[in-house]
Structures are given as C-alpha cells and as structure tokens.
Amino acid sequence: MRALFFRTTWAAITLVVAACATSESLVTENDAGNNVIPDDAAAPEAATRDASVPIEAGADGSADGGRCSSDGWCLTPLVDDDFQFSDVWPLADGAFAVGTSSTRGMKVLEWEDATQSWTYIDDGTQNQLRARLTNVWAPSKDEVYFTLLHVGILYGEPNGYGAYVYHGKRPVPPGTKWTWARSRVICGTVKTMEPKVSGTSADDVYLTSCETIYRLTGAIDVPDGGASPWTTEYVDEDPATFLNFHGFASTSPGDTWFVGSRAQGTTSCTVLLRKTGVDGGIERVADSTPLADGCQEQPGRLTINGDFRESFVAPAKDRLVGVRYSRDVKNQVVRVARESDGHYSVDESSPSPTFNVILSRVWGHSDDDLWLVAQSSFGNNPGRVLRGRDLWSGTGTYEYSTLFINETPNTKPLSQIRGTSNNNLWAVGDGRAFHKTTP
C-alpha cells in the first residue's frame, strides 16, 4: 500500500498596501465571483469596520486613463453592462467567455487584444434549450467549446437530463459568422452534476458527465439521436455513492486530472482520477466513502475531506491545487503532489482569518505562485484577488492584488480567474471583466 503524506502550513501574511487610482469611470459587472466597480454607493466597509483589521487599500495612481488599478487590473468595455460572466478561457492574444444577459440570455463572447473589444459569436440556438451554461474551453483561437446542463426533464421533456456540447469554428474570409455544431449526452439518472468540456489540444477533448469520462472520437455535428461522437473512457462503478465530476485539469496529454466528489448528507469527499500517457490508464489517486461523520478511507488511496467543486488547477506536472469546500474546514488551499518515489502527498495552506475573505477560485502557472478569487465577508461580498506565494514552505505569503480604480473598490462578487501567464490574467464576474497584462 502506498504511503500517504499530509502536511499543513499556515502561510505568513503580507498585505499589499495598494493606494488609489486616478480619474475616469468604469462600467462593467461580473458573476459568481466578481470584481465590480461600485455604483454611487461605493463600499461602506471602511467606515464601519475595525481599523485594526487589514483591508485591501487603494493605489497611488492608476494607469491607462483611469481604467486600471495600480496592480495592472484593467476593466474591459462590455457589449452589455448587465452581462454576468460565468467562465473565461484565456489565450495568448485573446479570450473566450460565457455568461448570461438579462436581455439576451446565454451568450458566448470573444475578446481580441488587437481590437480591445468583446464580441458575441454564438448562433443563439442555446437559448432554445432548457439548460444553463457550465463552462467554456478552447484549444486555439480558431475553435471553442462550451457546455450546457440540460434540465428539460423538469419541463416534461423525454430524455431531458444530460449535457449539450457546442463546438464553434472561426469563419474563413469572406465569411463573418462563426459556424456551430452540437452533440448531446443523455444521463440515465437525474442526479446533481456539472457537465464540463476540456482537453489538452484539438485532438484530445474530454467531457465529464453522468458519472462518466468521455473522449471525443468523432465529428461533433450529429443530429439529436444520431451516433454519439463521444467514446466512454471511464465509468464509475461504485453503486453506493454517486460520483459528481467537477471537471478536468492538465498540463499535457500525459498529465491529466479528473476532479469530482461523492456526497452523503452534509459530508463530501474528493475524488481525483489521473491519466498519465496519451493512451495510459486512469488511476484513482483519491477516493473515499462519505459517511455521516466524515470520509471513510479506501485502501491505497488518499482521503480528502470536502471537495474542490470547480476551483482547481494543474499548475505543473504531477501537481493539482484546489480550494477545499467542507463543512468542517474553510478557506483552505490544498496541493496534491506526486513525489519522485511514486507516492502522493497532500499539503494545506490558509490565509490568515484577518483577511476576512472566503476563497472561491484558484489559478496558477506554478504551485508556488497562485492567484485566488475571494469574496469579502463585508457588505455584499465583493470580489477580491489574492496572490499566494511559496505557500508550502512554511514561510509563504498571501497578499491582495488590488482592484481599486480611481479610489473606488470593487463591490461585487467574482466568478472566475484564469490566465496563460502572470502577464495575461483574467478575473471576471457580474458585469465586469478585468484583464491584467503586467507582471
């Protein structure tokens, strides 16, 4: 049986004292995890909280005409101010995003660095479905995928529970509209799930849905009821507890993680599956049985109480980092690492309680340099961005990366943070999309 190692560290605290920005205004919003510049009502917390408690400070000045914070987070102009971003996928010179508008419904957008603008690129057919968006992923700037959870069964539709996966391709001049195709996966049972599409390249695409890992092996443009382009890669066969997949993270075709959880009442337990090698098998790294009093260990596998939900990243080979959600443990960043001897270790880190935030999303290109979205515990839970460095050394630090612009803090939650490097980061949410292109 493999040895399983657990280490816990409390990182030291470093607060970035940001000063305020200069002039000009900003208009935009964000979703489940948002950074938003307030309306006339700014943030009242500074006047009502204990002065000894650390807060995100303003910045000495703002760059780019007053649309950027001193730490380089710049508001991008939106097509509609009421747009709520739910996910974003950055590329080297652009990005794709999904979200909803109160007037347009579910939408897909593309950001182009060259024009500094967002554009809607979907065909609108997703709004004909009884469904909701779950994620977006792109192997390149010329094609993009997004996924919907189909809940038509709630409205009497036969076979109305499962996933829809859309695939879009960039138009070839003189064409101007993206072309779209979709496929459908029907689940045999109705249980909580969040179908997600992701991959490592255009030729290595996966879908997690219905307790199953699928791999795309055919043309996605098939009519509903036609032959599925998805081939089963892994099926969970535990009859006792349902496996809810939360998604996929990878550094390469030979280093992929599938992340999920099992739940029983208020107990949830993390499930981590790992595929090594392009055609390699799938290893169960972490799994356990949820009971009323916690997670029951399974021989030879890690036991991780709680779950990562949609908050995890593979920042480097043999590494997975996630934000843990648990009834017993709050605000914890967890790293799972494969050691040189083949064993897996687990490290844990938390920001000081004096930050008064609730961690919700994480991204990083190194497990020693992480970016986190957090919701403030004050006011209406506005989104904040934290940076965690060297968290596993015992002397690591957390600090704010300020979103203050023109002396104004963000006042809404943020839904996602992703990037391609520390010089190309996105933090999106309710009517806001922040882009950072500075170190």
Legacy VTK file of the C-alpha trace (Angstrom):
# vtk DataFile Version 3.0
C-alpha trace
ASCII
DATASET POLYDATA
POINTS 439 float
0.000 0.000 0.000
1.286 3.434 -0.881
2.296 5.807 1.845
0.031 8.847 2.019
1.533 12.057 3.356
-0.289 15.110 4.725
1.365 18.400 5.627
-0.276 21.578 6.857
1.252 25.046 6.850
-0.057 28.449 7.816
1.352 30.988 5.439
2.567 34.250 6.836
0.614 37.286 5.894
1.724 40.043 3.624
-0.829 42.672 2.761
-0.255 44.639 -0.368
-0.993 48.200 0.591
-2.492 49.498 -2.583
-3.262 53.108 -2.992
-5.929 54.718 -5.009
-6.215 55.237 -8.700
-6.716 58.424 -10.628
-9.601 59.664 -12.667
-12.196 58.440 -15.100
-15.011 55.988 -14.704
-15.615 52.315 -15.330
-18.696 50.435 -16.270
-18.991 46.641 -16.200
-20.019 43.743 -13.925
-19.279 40.104 -13.010
-20.780 36.744 -11.897
-20.218 34.165 -9.118
-17.009 35.658 -8.050
-16.965 39.190 -9.338
-14.903 42.312 -9.300
-17.006 45.311 -9.861
-16.548 48.997 -9.521
-19.354 50.256 -7.336
-22.224 52.433 -8.300
-22.779 55.685 -6.417
-22.910 53.684 -3.229
-19.184 52.730 -3.109
-18.066 50.367 -0.347
-19.187 51.330 3.167
-16.951 48.808 4.906
-14.063 51.172 5.617
-16.313 53.368 7.737
-17.865 50.551 9.735
-15.097 48.035 10.369
-12.341 47.827 12.953
-9.327 49.806 11.754
-7.004 47.091 13.063
-8.356 44.601 10.529
-6.339 44.540 7.265
-8.226 45.617 4.173
-7.447 45.989 0.509
-6.167 49.539 0.178
-6.356 51.893 -2.754
-3.486 52.640 -5.129
-1.295 55.699 -5.548
-2.288 56.077 -9.152
-3.983 54.283 -11.992
-2.666 53.534 -15.420
-4.329 53.646 -18.810
-6.598 56.642 -18.413
-8.128 55.567 -15.130
-9.383 52.135 -16.184
-6.616 50.146 -14.467
-5.612 49.547 -10.867
-2.062 50.131 -9.673
-1.520 46.361 -9.840
-2.461 46.337 -13.515
-6.042 45.030 -13.436
-7.823 46.851 -16.266
-11.555 46.939 -16.889
-12.512 45.908 -20.405
-15.535 47.500 -22.136
-18.529 45.168 -22.349
-21.140 44.741 -25.055
-23.875 44.892 -22.385
-23.383 46.288 -18.900
-25.762 43.697 -17.413
-23.695 40.765 -18.666
-22.779 38.236 -15.985
-19.656 36.222 -16.774
-19.656 32.643 -15.508
-16.427 31.384 -17.101
-13.474 32.592 -19.171
-10.759 30.800 -21.167
-7.684 32.942 -21.944
-5.402 32.541 -24.952
-2.131 34.257 -25.811
-3.763 37.106 -27.742
-7.424 36.876 -26.776
-10.002 35.020 -24.703
-13.377 33.313 -24.860
-16.074 33.661 -22.218
-19.616 32.557 -21.448
-22.329 34.076 -19.326
-25.825 35.479 -19.312
-27.546 38.751 -20.052
-30.988 39.664 -18.752
-31.955 40.773 -22.255
-30.014 38.342 -24.489
-29.957 35.139 -22.451
-26.953 32.785 -22.563
-24.123 34.112 -24.718
-20.594 33.297 -25.897
-18.032 36.066 -26.355
-14.599 36.519 -27.849
-12.059 39.093 -26.689
-9.479 40.252 -29.224
-6.368 42.014 -27.978
-5.929 43.644 -31.381
-9.253 45.493 -31.195
-9.523 45.635 -27.387
-13.159 44.584 -27.573
-15.620 41.813 -26.747
-17.885 40.382 -29.474
-20.783 37.934 -29.286
-20.016 34.946 -31.517
-22.739 32.352 -30.755
-25.676 31.499 -33.021
-28.288 31.856 -30.278
-29.639 28.299 -30.520
-28.533 27.503 -26.959
-31.341 29.754 -25.746
-33.893 27.384 -27.283
-32.886 24.711 -24.761
-33.983 24.181 -21.173
-30.420 24.430 -19.993
-27.768 26.501 -18.297
-24.121 27.185 -19.100
-21.435 25.290 -17.204
-18.068 26.093 -18.841
-16.044 27.190 -21.869
-12.784 25.791 -23.265
-10.736 26.487 -26.385
-7.797 24.566 -27.885
-6.901 27.570 -30.072
-8.144 30.968 -31.191
-9.914 29.340 -34.157
-12.230 26.974 -32.292
-14.077 26.926 -28.993
-16.303 24.561 -27.000
-18.924 25.275 -24.369
-21.165 23.030 -22.296
-24.716 23.214 -21.001
-26.501 21.227 -18.317
-29.779 20.138 -19.928
-32.703 20.109 -17.471
-35.614 19.666 -19.874
-36.882 16.802 -17.735
-38.161 19.406 -15.283
-40.490 20.567 -18.053
-41.658 17.130 -19.151
-39.141 16.564 -21.958
-38.341 12.861 -22.516
-34.648 12.061 -22.020
-34.373 15.621 -20.814
-31.385 15.372 -18.491
-27.750 15.435 -19.520
-25.307 17.623 -21.405
-25.120 19.590 -24.633
-21.674 20.339 -26.030
-21.296 23.105 -28.618
-18.299 23.410 -30.937
-17.626 26.651 -32.785
-15.213 27.365 -35.635
-13.917 30.739 -36.741
-15.232 31.957 -40.112
-12.978 31.778 -43.144
-12.965 35.100 -45.052
-15.050 36.433 -46.630
-17.339 34.749 -44.072
-18.044 36.732 -40.916
-20.078 34.371 -38.716
-18.815 31.512 -36.607
-20.177 28.071 -37.540
-21.603 25.931 -34.746
-22.326 22.249 -34.206
-23.545 20.453 -31.116
-23.861 16.992 -29.624
-25.911 15.631 -26.768
-25.223 13.160 -23.968
-28.250 11.820 -22.082
-27.935 10.668 -18.477
-29.880 7.623 -17.354
-30.471 9.033 -13.865
-31.199 12.507 -12.553
-28.566 13.486 -10.013
-26.639 16.653 -9.257
-23.897 17.226 -11.809
-21.998 19.896 -13.713
-21.002 18.638 -17.191
-17.701 20.112 -18.366
-15.769 20.001 -21.632
-11.997 20.428 -21.717
-8.846 18.960 -23.178
-5.179 19.335 -23.989
-5.477 20.007 -27.739
-7.932 19.940 -30.639
-7.280 16.188 -30.907
-7.594 15.423 -27.189
-11.010 16.599 -25.958
-12.937 15.249 -22.953
-16.390 15.573 -21.438
-17.224 14.717 -17.830
-20.922 13.969 -17.336
-23.258 11.259 -15.976
-20.563 9.719 -13.697
-18.541 9.104 -16.861
-15.445 10.434 -18.605
-15.942 10.654 -22.364
-13.380 11.306 -25.081
-14.277 12.947 -28.380
-13.538 10.487 -31.192
-15.880 11.610 -33.951
-17.437 14.628 -35.624
-19.453 16.578 -33.102
-22.027 17.695 -35.676
-24.548 14.872 -35.310
-28.337 15.265 -35.058
-30.006 14.573 -31.727
-30.451 10.813 -31.583
-27.610 10.123 -34.011
-24.441 8.168 -33.320
-22.546 9.768 -30.472
-19.081 11.178 -31.185
-18.158 10.503 -27.543
-16.368 7.298 -26.528
-16.501 6.154 -22.910
-13.099 6.457 -21.255
-14.091 5.714 -17.647
-17.311 4.812 -15.836
-17.690 4.963 -12.082
-18.995 1.643 -10.812
-19.449 2.422 -7.131
-23.122 1.535 -6.540
-23.229 3.120 -3.102
-22.463 6.781 -3.769
-22.871 8.981 -6.831
-19.704 10.478 -8.349
-20.227 14.084 -9.391
-17.454 15.179 -11.756
-16.454 18.845 -11.476
-14.102 18.932 -14.444
-10.630 18.411 -15.810
-7.171 19.931 -15.385
-3.999 19.193 -17.309
-0.515 20.309 -18.231
-0.150 17.938 -21.213
-1.771 14.858 -22.788
0.354 12.731 -20.455
-0.610 14.545 -17.258
-4.365 14.907 -16.837
-6.554 15.053 -13.727
-10.303 14.446 -13.479
-11.773 16.012 -10.352
-15.013 15.045 -8.645
-16.652 14.264 -5.330
-19.022 11.926 -3.554
-21.556 13.244 -1.064
-23.809 11.886 1.643
-25.915 14.393 3.537
-23.570 17.213 4.558
-20.426 15.107 4.025
-18.491 15.399 0.772
-15.290 13.570 -0.195
-12.880 14.426 -3.009
-12.319 12.050 -5.913
-9.174 12.510 -8.022
-8.520 10.407 -11.114
-5.276 10.745 -13.039
-4.319 9.713 -16.544
-0.636 9.520 -17.447
0.488 8.932 -21.010
-1.605 9.688 -24.081
-3.131 6.209 -24.096
-2.491 5.413 -20.456
-4.958 4.026 -17.962
-6.764 6.033 -15.305
-5.552 5.835 -11.700
-7.744 6.606 -8.700
-5.469 8.839 -6.632
-8.069 9.985 -4.092
-11.394 8.414 -3.203
-13.330 7.628 -0.050
-16.806 6.811 1.151
-18.899 9.644 2.629
-20.455 8.845 5.997
-22.368 10.959 8.483
-19.212 11.661 10.497
-16.704 12.083 7.648
-14.950 10.293 4.788
-14.134 6.610 5.238
-10.706 5.671 3.879
-10.318 3.329 0.926
-7.114 1.240 0.933
-4.268 2.685 -1.093
-5.983 5.985 -1.901
-5.833 9.483 -0.490
-8.710 10.556 1.718
-9.528 14.251 1.299
-12.487 15.529 3.291
-14.592 18.071 1.405
-14.374 18.796 -2.297
-12.819 21.223 -4.785
-16.001 21.849 -6.810
-14.962 23.973 -9.814
-11.955 25.524 -8.069
-8.792 23.664 -9.099
-5.840 23.886 -11.470
-2.907 21.748 -12.607
-0.143 24.371 -12.304
2.725 21.998 -13.082
3.374 18.373 -13.953
2.391 15.962 -11.171
0.639 18.766 -9.248
-3.007 19.638 -8.599
-4.089 22.606 -6.466
-7.653 23.298 -5.355
-9.713 25.339 -2.917
-11.366 22.983 -0.455
-15.058 23.271 0.411
-16.015 21.384 3.569
-18.485 21.594 6.420
-15.547 21.414 8.849
-12.697 23.257 7.079
-12.973 26.691 5.497
-10.655 28.753 3.340
-8.081 26.101 2.641
-5.845 25.734 -0.403
-4.821 22.114 -0.967
-1.974 20.760 -3.088
-1.798 17.135 -4.203
1.650 16.155 -5.495
3.154 13.001 -6.890
6.568 12.550 -5.330
9.647 11.065 -7.002
9.059 7.700 -5.306
5.547 7.441 -6.748
3.718 8.312 -3.531
1.224 11.172 -3.330
1.401 13.876 -0.682
-1.146 16.459 0.423
-0.236 19.959 1.639
-2.643 22.541 3.045
-2.440 26.309 3.453
-4.819 29.069 4.520
-4.702 32.860 4.560
-4.940 34.475 7.975
-8.514 34.961 9.265
-7.741 38.693 9.412
-8.194 38.839 5.633
-11.932 38.328 6.204
-12.457 36.645 2.844
-13.883 33.394 1.524
-11.713 31.741 -1.138
-13.600 30.588 -4.230
-11.320 30.141 -7.288
-7.635 29.469 -7.973
-5.266 29.607 -10.955
-1.502 29.487 -11.330
1.272 28.525 -13.719
3.310 27.298 -10.735
2.210 25.746 -7.454
4.487 28.266 -5.722
2.749 31.286 -7.297
-1.051 31.171 -7.174
-3.839 33.659 -7.912
-7.083 33.343 -5.973
-10.510 34.892 -6.213
-12.105 35.505 -2.830
-15.317 37.103 -1.644
-15.077 39.664 1.121
-17.105 38.859 4.229
-18.153 42.516 4.440
-21.013 44.292 2.707
-22.424 42.452 -0.310
-19.461 40.039 -0.518
-17.457 41.910 -3.158
-14.804 40.008 -5.073
-11.120 40.339 -4.244
-7.972 38.921 -5.839
-5.257 37.419 -3.644
-1.817 36.178 -4.618
-0.243 33.312 -2.707
3.480 32.634 -2.994
5.606 29.803 -1.591
2.592 28.571 0.361
4.032 25.120 1.023
7.332 26.259 2.513
6.032 27.354 5.906
7.116 30.938 5.191
4.750 31.675 2.325
2.657 34.807 1.942
-0.787 35.913 0.828
-1.324 39.455 -0.408
-4.016 41.463 -2.123
-3.662 42.297 -5.804
-5.706 45.459 -5.766
-8.744 46.145 -7.926
-9.068 49.732 -6.695
-9.567 52.085 -9.646
-9.983 55.829 -9.212
-10.073 55.396 -5.430
-13.017 53.031 -5.856
-13.026 49.381 -4.751
-14.800 46.525 -6.442
-18.215 45.943 -4.857
-19.496 42.745 -6.470
-18.504 39.066 -6.390
-16.176 37.450 -8.970
-16.856 34.133 -10.684
-13.571 33.018 -12.220
-9.852 33.706 -12.534
-7.675 32.157 -15.240
-4.604 33.035 -17.260
-1.853 31.856 -19.554
0.905 33.522 -17.505
1.303 36.141 -14.775
1.313 38.699 -17.606
-2.026 37.548 -19.025
-4.695 37.083 -16.361
-8.469 37.441 -16.408
-10.816 37.894 -13.429
-14.471 38.007 -14.452
-17.885 38.219 -12.857
-21.004 40.357 -12.684
-20.793 42.972 -15.400
-17.031 43.175 -15.123
-14.077 41.610 -16.927
-10.667 42.565 -15.555
-7.570 41.892 -17.681
-4.036 42.028 -16.266
-1.087 42.200 -18.680
1.646 43.406 -16.328
3.860 41.297 -14.013
LINES 1 440
439 0 1 2 3 4 5 6 7 8 9 10 11 12 13 14 15 16 17 18 19 20 21 22 23 24 25 26 27 28 29 30 31 32 33 34 35 36 37 38 39 40 41 42 43 44 45 46 47 48 49 50 51 52 53 54 55 56 57 58 59 60 61 62 63 64 65 66 67 68 69 70 71 72 73 74 75 76 77 78 79 80 81 82 83 84 85 86 87 88 89 90 91 92 93 94 95 96 97 98 99 100 101 102 103 104 105 106 107 108 109 110 111 112 113 114 115 116 117 118 119 120 121 122 123 124 125 126 127 128 129 130 131 132 133 134 135 136 137 138 139 140 141 142 143 144 145 146 147 148 149 150 151 152 153 154 155 156 157 158 159 160 161 162 163 164 165 166 167 168 169 170 171 172 173 174 175 176 177 178 179 180 181 182 183 184 185 186 187 188 189 190 191 192 193 194 195 196 197 198 199 200 201 202 203 204 205 206 207 208 209 210 211 212 213 214 215 216 217 218 219 220 221 222 223 224 225 226 227 228 229 230 231 232 233 234 235 236 237 238 239 240 241 242 243 244 245 246 247 248 249 250 251 252 253 254 255 256 257 258 259 260 261 262 263 264 265 266 267 268 269 270 271 272 273 274 275 276 277 278 279 280 281 282 283 284 285 286 287 288 289 290 291 292 293 294 295 296 297 298 299 300 301 302 303 304 305 306 307 308 309 310 311 312 313 314 315 316 317 318 319 320 321 322 323 324 325 326 327 328 329 330 331 332 333 334 335 336 337 338 339 340 341 342 343 344 345 346 347 348 349 350 351 352 353 354 355 356 357 358 359 360 361 362 363 364 365 366 367 368 369 370 371 372 373 374 375 376 377 378 379 380 381 382 383 384 385 386 387 388 389 390 391 392 393 394 395 396 397 398 399 400 401 402 403 404 405 406 407 408 409 410 411 412 413 414 415 416 417 418 419 420 421 422 423 424 425 426 427 428 429 430 431 432 433 434 435 436 437 438
